[in-house]
């Protein structure tokens, strides 16, 4: 699911916004900056945590998979893919029950991630798979 935003530019600069994103369930947020396009962060999953992705600089390829079996997931699962860009503000919501991975498509891109779980709760709900378990690209 996506929440679309917009951009406004005048003589004072540019504002990127996603006014329809409400923070009532957000417990924390963090940023990740990739210094180059070779870095892949994949695959991390959560049974109950929802992630919200927003690009504040550059652009990223975000991928996610609905996990069929947390102990031994199929390598044939459908990979959902979306490119997020600072040029087109939006928030991508990746639901619980999925594993996600991402990579910058431009050097020094920054991704903001909002979570509906505290760090402690998230650390009890984390499932990691090898970065090449599914093909990110």
HELIX and SHEET records of a PDB file:
HELIX    1   1 UNK A  119  UNK A  123  1                                   5    
SHEET    1   A 5 UNK A   2  UNK A   4  0                                        
SHEET    2   A 5 UNK A  90  UNK A  94 -1                                        
SHEET    3   A 5 UNK A  51  UNK A  57 -1                                        
SHEET    4   A 5 UNK A 109  UNK A 115 -1                                        
SHEET    5   A 5 UNK A  28  UNK A  34 -1                                        
SHEET    1   B 2 UNK A   6  UNK A  10  0                                        
SHEET    2   B 2 UNK A  13  UNK A  17 -1                                        
SHEET    1   C 5 UNK A  80  UNK A  85  0                                        
SHEET    2   C 5 UNK A  59  UNK A  66 -1                                        
SHEET    3   C 5 UNK A  98  UNK A 104 -1                                        
SHEET    4   C 5 UNK A  41  UNK A  46 -1                                        
SHEET    5   C 5 UNK A 127  UNK A 128 -1                                        
END                                                                             
